[in-house]
Amino acid sequence: MLFRRRKPAGFREKLRELVWPRKGFLRPPKYLMMRILRLTASPHAVAVGVAAGVFVSWTPFIGVHFVMAFVITYFLSGNMVAAALGCAAFGNPLTYPFIWGITWEVGHLLLSRQDQMAGQTIDLAELFHKLHFTELWKPVLEPMLIGAIPPAAVTSVALYVLTFYTVRGFQARRRARLVERARLRLADPAAEMPTV
């Protein structure tokens, strides 16, 4: 293996790395942000892709988030890689409990079901085991889907605007650097000649 450690990590080091990563907790979000910024599409295409990924992350259909994001992105002429990165960044195991809680509460509020559900319990394990979609739709999926629409719309529009202006600024600065580098190369061609 090319990048294997010379001395394998012991149990204590693996446990410490699990609790507190050596490179920090902010490295994965920074990596995703740089991947989004460096895409070679227009700012609109990148922003549409990220917004589509964020929008579908609010829905309760976990197995098909990427497919849904790709379909939305295709119809809005967005970037598919940005859609996948938007899904991965916004919808992940750390954020899903918050997303589900918010969509559940907003859905029950919009459907005015707080009084109807009082005192009732839902055995989700039994519903998923039997896989009766009709029984699962009314108590679980309907309120979560209806409750997902308002926060999904707000966050996807906000992230579209934020991504659009961030990517546009990053691409403008990058173009300016490349133009300056090319201008310096043309001004002093001897500087580019390798010395023997």
C-alpha positions as CSV (number, residue, x, y, z in Angstrom):
1,M,0.0,0.0,0.0
2,L,1.5,3.3,-1.0
3,F,0.4,5.6,1.9
4,R,0.3,3.0,4.7
5,R,1.8,3.9,8.0
6,R,5.2,2.5,8.9
7,K,4.1,1.7,12.4
8,P,0.4,0.6,12.6
9,A,-1.7,2.7,14.9
10,G,-2.4,1.1,18.3
11,F,-5.8,0.9,20.0
12,R,-5.4,4.0,22.0
13,E,-4.3,6.1,19.0
14,K,-7.3,4.8,17.0
15,L,-9.6,5.6,19.8
16,R,-8.2,9.1,20.2
17,E,-8.4,9.7,16.4
18,L,-12.1,8.6,16.5
19,V,-12.9,11.1,19.3
20,W,-10.6,13.9,18.2
21,P,-9.2,13.7,14.7
22,R,-5.6,14.7,14.2
23,K,-6.5,17.0,11.3
24,G,-9.5,18.5,13.0
25,F,-13.3,18.4,12.5
26,L,-13.3,21.2,10.0
27,R,-11.2,19.4,7.3
28,P,-14.1,17.5,5.7
29,P,-16.4,20.6,5.3
30,K,-13.4,22.6,4.0
31,Y,-12.6,19.9,1.5
32,L,-16.3,19.8,0.2
33,M,-16.3,23.6,0.0
34,M,-13.1,23.6,-2.1
35,R,-14.4,20.8,-4.3
36,I,-17.5,22.9,-5.0
37,L,-15.5,26.1,-5.7
38,R,-13.1,24.4,-8.1
39,L,-15.8,22.9,-10.3
40,T,-15.4,24.1,-13.9
41,A,-19.0,25.0,-14.5
42,S,-20.8,28.3,-14.5
43,P,-21.7,29.8,-11.1
44,H,-25.4,29.2,-11.9
45,A,-24.9,25.5,-12.7
46,V,-22.9,24.9,-9.6
47,A,-25.4,26.8,-7.4
48,V,-28.3,24.9,-8.9
49,G,-26.6,21.6,-8.2
50,V,-25.9,22.5,-4.6
51,A,-29.4,23.8,-4.1
52,A,-31.0,20.6,-5.6
53,G,-28.8,18.5,-3.3
54,V,-29.9,20.5,-0.3
55,F,-33.5,20.5,-1.3
56,V,-33.8,16.7,-1.6
57,S,-31.8,16.1,1.6
58,W,-34.9,17.4,3.5
59,T,-37.2,14.7,2.0
60,P,-37.6,11.4,3.9
61,F,-36.7,9.2,0.9
62,I,-33.1,8.5,1.9
63,G,-32.2,5.8,-0.6
64,V,-32.9,7.9,-3.6
65,H,-31.6,11.4,-2.6
66,F,-28.8,11.3,-5.2
67,V,-31.1,10.2,-8.0
68,M,-33.7,12.9,-7.1
69,A,-31.0,15.5,-7.0
70,F,-29.6,14.4,-10.4
71,V,-33.1,14.6,-11.9
72,I,-33.8,18.1,-10.5
73,T,-30.3,19.2,-11.5
74,Y,-30.7,17.9,-15.1
75,F,-34.0,19.7,-15.6
76,L,-32.6,23.0,-14.2
77,S,-29.3,22.7,-16.2
78,G,-27.1,22.4,-13.2
79,N,-23.9,20.6,-12.4
80,M,-24.3,16.9,-11.3
81,V,-21.1,16.8,-9.2
82,A,-22.3,19.9,-7.3
83,A,-25.7,18.1,-6.7
84,A,-23.9,15.0,-5.3
85,L,-21.7,17.3,-3.1
86,G,-24.7,19.2,-1.9
87,C,-26.4,15.9,-0.9
88,A,-23.4,14.6,0.8
89,A,-22.6,17.9,2.7
90,F,-26.1,18.7,3.8
91,G,-27.7,15.2,4.2
92,N,-25.5,13.0,6.3
93,P,-25.8,10.9,9.5
94,L,-24.9,13.9,11.6
95,T,-27.7,16.1,10.2
96,Y,-30.5,13.6,9.6
97,P,-31.8,13.5,13.2
98,F,-32.2,17.3,13.1
99,I,-33.8,17.2,9.6
100,W,-36.2,14.5,10.6
101,G,-37.2,16.3,13.8
102,I,-37.8,19.5,12.0
103,T,-39.8,18.0,9.2
104,W,-41.9,15.9,11.6
105,E,-42.8,18.9,13.7
106,V,-43.5,21.2,10.7
107,G,-45.5,18.5,9.0
108,H,-47.7,18.0,12.0
109,L,-48.1,21.7,12.4
110,L,-49.1,22.2,8.7
111,L,-51.5,19.2,8.8
112,S,-52.9,20.2,12.2
113,R,-52.4,16.7,13.6
114,Q,-51.1,17.6,17.0
115,D,-54.5,16.8,18.6
116,Q,-55.1,13.7,16.6
117,M,-51.7,12.1,17.5
118,A,-51.9,12.9,21.2
119,G,-51.5,9.7,23.2
120,Q,-50.9,7.4,20.2
121,T,-47.7,5.6,19.6
122,I,-46.3,4.4,16.3
123,D,-44.3,1.2,16.1
124,L,-41.9,2.1,13.3
125,A,-40.0,-1.2,13.5
126,E,-43.2,-3.1,12.9
127,L,-44.3,-0.8,10.0
128,F,-40.9,-1.1,8.3
129,H,-40.8,-4.9,8.9
130,K,-44.2,-5.4,7.3
131,L,-43.4,-2.7,4.7
132,H,-47.0,-1.7,4.2
133,F,-46.5,1.6,2.4
134,T,-50.1,2.6,2.9
135,E,-49.8,2.2,6.7
136,L,-46.5,3.9,6.7
137,W,-47.6,6.8,4.5
138,K,-50.2,8.4,6.8
139,P,-48.5,8.4,10.1
140,V,-44.9,8.9,9.1
141,L,-44.1,9.8,5.4
142,E,-46.9,12.3,4.8
143,P,-46.1,14.7,7.6
144,M,-42.4,14.4,7.0
145,L,-42.8,15.1,3.2
146,I,-45.2,18.0,3.8
147,G,-43.0,19.3,6.6
148,A,-39.9,19.2,4.4
149,I,-41.2,21.6,1.8
150,P,-40.9,25.0,3.7
151,P,-37.4,24.4,5.2
152,A,-36.2,22.8,2.0
153,A,-37.3,25.8,-0.1
154,V,-35.8,28.3,2.4
155,T,-32.4,26.6,2.7
156,S,-32.0,25.7,-1.0
157,V,-32.8,29.3,-2.1
158,A,-30.4,30.7,0.6
159,L,-27.6,28.3,-0.4
160,Y,-28.2,28.9,-4.1
161,V,-27.6,32.6,-3.6
162,L,-24.6,32.0,-1.3
163,T,-23.0,29.4,-3.6
164,F,-23.6,31.5,-6.7
165,Y,-21.9,34.6,-5.4
166,T,-19.1,32.6,-3.7
167,V,-18.3,30.6,-6.9
168,R,-18.5,33.7,-9.1
169,G,-16.0,35.6,-6.9
170,F,-13.7,32.6,-6.6
171,Q,-13.7,32.1,-10.4
172,A,-13.1,35.8,-11.0
173,R,-10.1,35.9,-8.7
174,R,-8.8,32.7,-10.3
175,R,-9.1,34.1,-13.8
176,A,-7.3,37.3,-12.6
177,R,-4.4,35.3,-11.2
178,L,-4.1,33.3,-14.4
179,V,-4.1,36.4,-16.5
180,E,-1.5,38.0,-14.3
181,R,0.7,34.9,-14.5
182,A,0.4,34.8,-18.3
183,R,1.2,38.5,-18.5
184,L,4.3,38.0,-16.4
185,R,5.4,35.1,-18.5
186,L,5.0,37.1,-21.7
187,A,6.9,40.1,-20.2
188,D,9.9,38.1,-19.1
189,P,10.3,34.9,-21.3
190,A,13.9,34.4,-20.0
191,A,12.5,33.6,-16.6
192,E,10.7,30.6,-18.0
193,M,13.9,29.1,-19.6
194,P,15.3,26.3,-17.5
195,T,18.9,26.6,-16.5
196,V,21.3,23.7,-17.3
